[in-house]
Amino acid sequence: MLLKSLYSLSKIYGFVVKTRIFFYKKSVLRSVRLPIPVISVGNITLGGTGKTPVVEYVARYLQKKGKKVVILSRGYTAAIKQKGDSLNKNICNDEYLVFQENIPDIPHLLNKDRAKSGLHAIRQFQAQYLLLDDGFQHLRLARDMDIVTIDALNPFGLGHIVPRGMLREPLKELKRADLFVLTHVDQCGLGEIQAIIDQLREIAGHVPVVETVHKPLWLESLKDHETADIQVLQGKKVFAFCAIGNPESFRKSVDGAGGKVLGFHAFPDHHIYTASELQTLNAEAQRVGSEAIMITQKDRVKIKNVRVSWDFPVWTLKIEIRIVRGNEIFENKINAILN
Protein backbone atom coordinates (compact mmCIF):
# COMPACT_ATOMS: atom_id res chain seq x y z
CA MET A 1 0.00 0.00 0.00
CA LEU A 2 2.81 2.38 0.94
CA LEU A 3 4.73 1.56 -2.24
CA LYS A 4 1.59 2.17 -4.31
CA SER A 5 1.09 5.55 -2.61
CA LEU A 6 4.71 6.55 -3.21
CA TYR A 7 4.42 5.46 -6.84
CA SER A 8 1.33 7.65 -7.30
CA LEU A 9 2.95 10.65 -5.63
CA SER A 10 6.07 10.20 -7.77
CA LYS A 11 3.92 10.18 -10.90
CA ILE A 12 2.21 13.41 -9.86
CA TYR A 13 5.45 15.13 -8.92
CA GLY A 14 7.12 13.88 -12.08
CA PHE A 15 4.29 15.25 -14.22
CA VAL A 16 4.69 18.69 -12.62
CA VAL A 17 8.47 18.63 -13.12
CA LYS A 18 8.26 17.49 -16.74
CA THR A 19 5.58 20.07 -17.53
CA ARG A 20 7.74 22.84 -16.09
CA ILE A 21 10.77 21.71 -18.14
CA PHE A 22 8.60 21.50 -21.27
CA PHE A 23 7.34 25.06 -20.77
CA TYR A 24 10.92 26.36 -20.51
CA LYS A 25 11.99 24.43 -23.62
CA LYS A 26 9.06 25.90 -25.58
CA SER A 27 9.70 29.41 -24.15
CA VAL A 28 6.27 29.51 -22.49
CA LEU A 29 8.33 30.21 -19.40
CA ARG A 30 11.35 32.36 -20.23
CA SER A 31 14.83 32.24 -18.74
CA VAL A 32 16.62 35.42 -17.74
CA ARG A 33 19.95 35.98 -19.50
CA LEU A 34 22.41 38.07 -17.48
CA PRO A 35 25.17 40.12 -19.18
CA ILE A 36 28.01 37.96 -17.81
CA PRO A 37 28.71 34.19 -17.97
CA VAL A 38 26.89 31.92 -15.51
CA ILE A 39 28.26 28.51 -14.51
CA SER A 40 25.90 26.18 -12.64
CA VAL A 41 26.93 23.37 -10.30
CA GLY A 42 24.03 21.10 -9.41
CA ASN A 43 22.77 17.54 -9.20
CA ILE A 44 19.78 15.43 -10.18
CA THR A 45 19.27 13.63 -6.86
CA LEU A 46 18.34 14.61 -3.34
CA GLY A 47 21.01 14.24 -0.69
CA GLY A 48 24.70 14.95 -0.76
CA THR A 49 26.65 14.48 -3.96
CA GLY A 50 29.75 16.47 -2.99
CA LYS A 51 28.39 19.59 -4.66
CA THR A 52 29.64 22.12 -2.08
CA PRO A 53 33.37 21.33 -2.45
CA VAL A 54 32.94 21.26 -6.23
CA VAL A 55 31.49 24.79 -6.12
CA GLU A 56 34.49 25.83 -4.02
CA TYR A 57 36.88 24.16 -6.47
CA VAL A 58 35.37 25.96 -9.47
CA ALA A 59 35.33 29.29 -7.59
CA ARG A 60 39.02 28.96 -6.74
CA TYR A 61 39.85 28.03 -10.33
CA LEU A 62 38.12 31.14 -11.68
CA GLN A 63 39.80 33.28 -9.04
CA LYS A 64 43.24 31.91 -9.95
CA LYS A 65 42.50 32.94 -13.53
CA GLY A 66 42.13 36.50 -12.26
CA LYS A 67 38.34 36.61 -12.59
CA LYS A 68 35.91 38.26 -10.18
CA VAL A 69 33.41 35.54 -9.29
CA VAL A 70 30.35 35.64 -7.06
CA ILE A 71 28.48 32.57 -5.79
CA LEU A 72 24.68 32.65 -5.96
CA SER A 73 22.68 30.32 -3.71
CA ARG A 74 19.02 29.92 -2.94
CA GLY A 75 19.88 29.52 0.75
CA TYR A 76 18.02 26.25 1.24
CA THR A 77 16.96 25.64 4.89
CA ALA A 78 18.67 28.89 5.93
CA ALA A 79 18.10 29.11 9.70
CA ILE A 80 21.43 30.13 11.22
CA LYS A 81 21.63 33.69 12.51
CA GLN A 82 24.57 35.84 11.45
CA LYS A 83 25.70 39.25 12.64
CA GLY A 84 26.28 42.30 10.49
CA ASP A 85 25.43 40.85 7.10
CA SER A 86 22.54 42.84 5.70
CA LEU A 87 22.92 41.27 2.25
CA ASN A 88 21.67 37.99 3.64
CA LYS A 89 19.34 39.44 6.30
CA ASN A 90 21.47 37.85 9.03
CA ILE A 91 20.20 34.36 8.16
CA CYS A 92 22.27 31.73 6.40
CA ASN A 93 22.86 27.98 6.23
CA ASP A 94 25.79 25.66 6.92
CA GLU A 95 27.04 25.75 3.34
CA TYR A 96 27.25 29.55 3.48
CA LEU A 97 29.36 29.33 6.64
CA VAL A 98 31.68 26.76 5.04
CA PHE A 99 32.23 29.03 2.03
CA GLN A 100 32.80 31.94 4.40
CA GLU A 101 35.61 30.03 6.10
CA ASN A 102 37.22 28.50 3.03
CA ILE A 103 36.87 31.26 0.44
CA PRO A 104 36.14 34.43 2.45
CA ASP A 105 37.29 36.71 -0.36
CA ILE A 106 34.66 35.37 -2.80
CA PRO A 107 31.23 36.99 -2.25
CA HIS A 108 28.32 34.62 -1.66
CA LEU A 109 24.73 35.86 -1.98
CA LEU A 110 21.64 34.04 -0.70
CA ASN A 111 18.38 34.82 -2.47
CA LYS A 112 15.55 32.74 -3.91
CA ASP A 113 15.47 35.13 -6.88
CA ARG A 114 18.90 34.39 -8.30
CA ALA A 115 18.42 36.56 -11.36
CA LYS A 116 17.93 39.54 -9.04
CA SER A 117 20.84 38.33 -6.91
CA GLY A 118 23.03 38.11 -10.03
CA LEU A 119 22.29 41.70 -11.00
CA HIS A 120 23.17 42.75 -7.46
CA ALA A 121 26.48 40.84 -7.73
CA ILE A 122 27.33 42.73 -10.91
CA ARG A 123 26.52 46.14 -9.43
CA GLN A 124 27.88 45.61 -5.91
CA PHE A 125 30.93 43.42 -6.58
CA GLN A 126 31.66 44.04 -10.27
CA ALA A 127 31.28 40.31 -10.85
CA GLN A 128 32.66 38.99 -14.12
CA TYR A 129 31.40 35.42 -13.60
CA LEU A 130 28.51 34.02 -11.59
CA LEU A 131 28.64 30.57 -10.00
CA LEU A 132 25.17 29.17 -9.48
CA ASP A 133 25.12 26.81 -6.49
CA ASP A 134 22.56 23.98 -6.81
CA GLY A 135 21.39 25.37 -10.10
CA PHE A 136 20.58 22.43 -12.38
CA GLN A 137 16.83 22.74 -11.75
CA HIS A 138 16.89 26.56 -11.59
CA LEU A 139 15.84 27.03 -15.21
CA ARG A 140 14.73 30.63 -14.73
CA LEU A 141 18.36 31.78 -14.90
CA ALA A 142 20.10 30.98 -18.19
CA ARG A 143 23.58 29.56 -17.84
CA ASP A 144 26.60 29.08 -20.06
CA MET A 145 27.67 25.81 -18.49
CA ASP A 146 25.92 23.11 -16.45
CA ILE A 147 28.15 21.00 -14.21
CA VAL A 148 26.28 18.07 -12.65
CA THR A 149 27.76 16.21 -9.69
CA ILE A 150 27.06 12.47 -9.52
CA ASP A 151 27.77 10.62 -6.27
CA ALA A 152 29.35 7.25 -7.02
CA LEU A 153 27.77 5.86 -3.82
CA ASN A 154 24.23 6.61 -5.06
CA PRO A 155 24.45 7.84 -8.63
CA PHE A 156 20.89 7.56 -9.92
CA GLY A 157 18.62 8.10 -6.91
CA LEU A 158 17.21 4.54 -6.84
CA GLY A 159 15.89 5.09 -10.37
CA HIS A 160 12.70 6.88 -9.35
CA ILE A 161 11.53 10.45 -8.82
CA VAL A 162 10.78 11.56 -5.25
CA PRO A 163 9.17 10.41 -3.04
CA ARG A 164 9.49 6.84 -4.36
CA GLY A 165 13.15 7.46 -5.16
CA MET A 166 15.62 10.33 -4.84
CA LEU A 167 15.54 11.80 -8.34
CA ARG A 168 14.61 15.47 -8.61
CA GLU A 169 13.73 15.04 -12.28
CA PRO A 170 13.88 12.24 -14.89
CA LEU A 171 17.32 10.83 -15.68
CA LYS A 172 16.94 11.75 -19.36
CA GLU A 173 17.29 15.41 -18.35
CA LEU A 174 20.99 14.74 -17.73
CA LYS A 175 21.31 15.47 -21.45
CA ARG A 176 21.18 19.17 -20.47
CA ALA A 177 24.52 18.83 -18.67
CA ASP A 178 27.82 20.01 -20.12
CA LEU A 179 30.06 18.13 -17.68
CA PHE A 180 29.60 15.34 -15.12
CA VAL A 181 31.72 15.39 -11.98
CA LEU A 182 31.70 11.91 -10.48
CA THR A 183 32.49 12.14 -6.74
CA HIS A 184 33.72 9.62 -4.14
CA VAL A 185 35.19 7.33 -6.81
CA ASP A 186 37.72 6.04 -4.27
CA GLN A 187 34.88 4.62 -2.18
CA CYS A 188 33.67 2.27 -4.94
CA GLY A 189 35.22 -0.51 -7.00
CA LEU A 190 36.51 0.06 -10.52
CA GLY A 191 33.72 -2.07 -11.95
CA GLU A 192 31.07 0.04 -10.19
CA ILE A 193 32.63 3.26 -11.49
CA GLN A 194 32.73 1.94 -15.05
CA ALA A 195 29.08 0.84 -14.80
CA ILE A 196 28.09 4.37 -13.74
CA ILE A 197 30.05 5.92 -16.61
CA ASP A 198 28.50 3.46 -19.07
CA GLN A 199 25.00 4.40 -17.90
CA LEU A 200 25.80 8.11 -18.15
CA ARG A 201 26.95 7.55 -21.72
CA GLU A 202 23.69 5.74 -22.52
CA ILE A 203 21.69 8.69 -21.17
CA ALA A 204 23.87 11.55 -22.44
CA GLY A 205 26.68 10.14 -24.55
CA HIS A 206 28.10 13.51 -25.54
CA VAL A 207 28.74 14.68 -21.97
CA PRO A 208 32.29 14.09 -20.63
CA VAL A 209 32.94 12.68 -17.15
CA VAL A 210 35.52 13.88 -14.62
CA GLU A 211 36.34 11.62 -11.66
CA THR A 212 37.07 13.07 -8.23
CA VAL A 213 37.78 12.11 -4.63
CA HIS A 214 37.20 13.90 -1.34
CA LYS A 215 40.81 14.08 -0.20
CA PRO A 216 41.36 14.24 3.61
CA LEU A 217 43.88 17.01 4.29
CA TRP A 218 44.23 17.44 8.04
CA LEU A 219 42.38 17.46 11.35
CA GLU A 220 41.24 20.68 13.02
CA SER A 221 40.33 20.99 16.69
CA LEU A 222 36.90 22.38 17.55
CA LYS A 223 38.28 23.86 20.77
CA ASP A 224 41.22 25.94 19.58
CA HIS A 225 41.38 25.50 15.76
CA GLU A 226 44.79 23.83 16.05
CA THR A 227 45.55 21.46 13.21
CA ALA A 228 47.02 17.97 13.28
CA ASP A 229 48.40 15.65 10.65
CA ILE A 230 45.90 13.19 9.24
CA GLN A 231 48.18 10.37 10.48
CA VAL A 232 46.99 11.11 14.02
CA LEU A 233 43.83 9.21 13.14
CA GLN A 234 45.66 5.96 12.45
CA GLY A 235 44.23 3.34 14.84
CA LYS A 236 42.38 5.97 16.89
CA LYS A 237 39.09 4.84 18.44
CA VAL A 238 36.53 7.45 17.41
CA PHE A 239 32.86 8.28 17.60
CA ALA A 240 31.52 10.22 14.62
CA PHE A 241 28.38 12.18 13.85
CA CYS A 242 27.24 14.40 11.00
CA ALA A 243 24.28 16.14 9.39
CA ILE A 244 25.10 15.97 5.69
CA GLY A 245 23.36 14.62 2.62
CA ASN A 246 25.55 11.53 2.35
CA PRO A 247 26.65 10.44 5.84
CA GLU A 248 28.04 7.13 4.58
CA SER A 249 30.67 8.97 2.53
CA PHE A 250 31.88 10.71 5.71
CA ARG A 251 32.06 7.44 7.61
CA LYS A 252 34.07 5.90 4.78
CA SER A 253 36.40 8.93 4.75
CA VAL A 254 37.11 8.49 8.47
CA ASP A 255 37.70 4.77 7.94
CA GLY A 256 39.93 5.50 4.97
CA ALA A 257 42.01 7.92 7.03
CA GLY A 258 42.70 5.18 9.58
CA GLY A 259 40.12 5.90 12.27
CA LYS A 260 38.36 3.01 14.04
CA VAL A 261 34.71 4.08 14.12
CA LEU A 262 33.13 2.60 17.26
CA GLY A 263 29.90 4.56 16.95
CA PHE A 264 28.22 6.70 14.32
CA HIS A 265 25.14 8.94 14.35
CA ALA A 266 23.66 10.53 11.23
CA PHE A 267 21.22 13.45 11.39
CA PRO A 268 19.15 14.87 8.51
CA ASP A 269 21.02 17.16 6.12
CA HIS A 270 21.33 20.76 7.40
CA HIS A 271 20.17 19.73 10.90
CA ILE A 272 20.64 22.46 13.54
CA TYR A 273 22.02 20.90 16.74
CA THR A 274 20.77 21.70 20.23
CA ALA A 275 23.01 21.70 23.31
CA SER A 276 21.02 18.75 24.63
CA GLU A 277 21.66 16.69 21.49
CA LEU A 278 25.38 17.42 21.65
CA GLN A 279 25.54 16.38 25.31
CA THR A 280 23.81 13.13 24.36
CA LEU A 281 26.37 12.53 21.62
CA ASN A 282 29.18 13.17 24.08
CA ALA A 283 27.65 10.56 26.43
CA GLU A 284 27.35 8.09 23.56
CA ALA A 285 31.04 8.61 22.73
CA GLN A 286 31.84 7.81 26.36
CA ARG A 287 29.69 4.69 26.30
CA VAL A 288 31.44 3.14 23.28
CA GLY A 289 34.92 3.91 24.65
CA SER A 290 36.09 6.40 22.03
CA GLU A 291 39.23 8.51 22.26
CA ALA A 292 37.98 11.34 20.04
CA ILE A 293 34.92 12.62 18.22
CA MET A 294 34.94 13.21 14.46
CA ILE A 295 32.70 15.70 12.64
CA THR A 296 32.57 17.41 9.26
CA GLN A 297 33.26 21.08 8.61
CA LYS A 298 29.54 21.58 7.92
CA ASP A 299 28.87 20.34 11.46
CA ARG A 300 31.63 22.39 13.06
CA VAL A 301 30.41 25.73 11.73
CA LYS A 302 27.04 25.01 13.36
CA ILE A 303 28.19 23.79 16.77
CA LYS A 304 31.29 25.90 17.41
CA ASN A 305 29.30 28.51 19.35
CA VAL A 306 27.09 26.05 21.26
CA ARG A 307 28.23 25.73 24.87
CA VAL A 308 28.95 22.06 25.51
CA SER A 309 31.47 20.37 27.80
CA TRP A 310 33.18 17.76 25.65
CA ASP A 311 35.01 14.90 27.33
CA PHE A 312 37.05 14.15 24.22
CA PRO A 313 38.94 16.05 21.55
CA VAL A 314 36.47 17.01 18.78
CA TRP A 315 38.12 17.02 15.38
CA THR A 316 36.96 18.20 11.99
CA LEU A 317 38.09 16.11 9.05
CA LYS A 318 39.12 18.80 6.57
CA ILE A 319 38.73 17.67 2.97
CA GLU A 320 38.86 19.08 -0.53
CA ILE A 321 37.95 17.87 -4.00
CA ARG A 322 40.77 16.39 -6.07
CA ILE A 323 40.38 15.46 -9.73
CA VAL A 324 41.93 12.03 -10.24
CA ARG A 325 40.91 11.55 -13.86
CA GLY A 326 39.86 14.12 -16.45
CA ASN A 327 41.62 17.25 -15.21
CA GLU A 328 42.34 18.35 -18.79
CA ILE A 329 38.66 17.88 -19.66
CA PHE A 330 37.65 20.09 -16.73
CA GLU A 331 40.12 22.84 -17.62
CA ASN A 332 39.21 22.81 -21.30
CA LYS A 333 35.50 23.14 -20.48
CA ILE A 334 36.02 26.07 -18.09
CA ASN A 335 38.63 27.77 -20.28
CA ALA A 336 36.24 27.69 -23.24
CA ILE A 337 33.95 29.99 -21.28
CA LEU A 338 36.81 32.16 -20.04
CA ASN A 339 37.94 32.69 -23.63
Secondary structure, DSSP 8 states (H G I E B T S, - for coil): -HHHHHHHHHHHHHHHHHHHHHHHHTTSS--B--SS-EEEEE-SBSS--SHHHHHHHHHHHHHHTT--EEEEE--TT--EE-SS-GGGTTEE-HHHHHHHHH-TTS-EEE-S-HHHHHHHHHHHH--SEEEEET-TT-TTB--SEEEEEEETTSTTGGGSBTTTSSBSS-GGGGGG-SEEEEE-GGGS-HHHHHHHHHHHHHHHTTS-EEEEEEEEEEEEETTT--EEEGGGGTT-EEEEEE-SS-HHHHHHHHHHTT-EEEEEEE--TT----HHHHHHHHHHHHHHT-SEEEE-HHHHHHHTTS----SS-EEEEEEEEEEEE-HHHHHHHHHHHH-
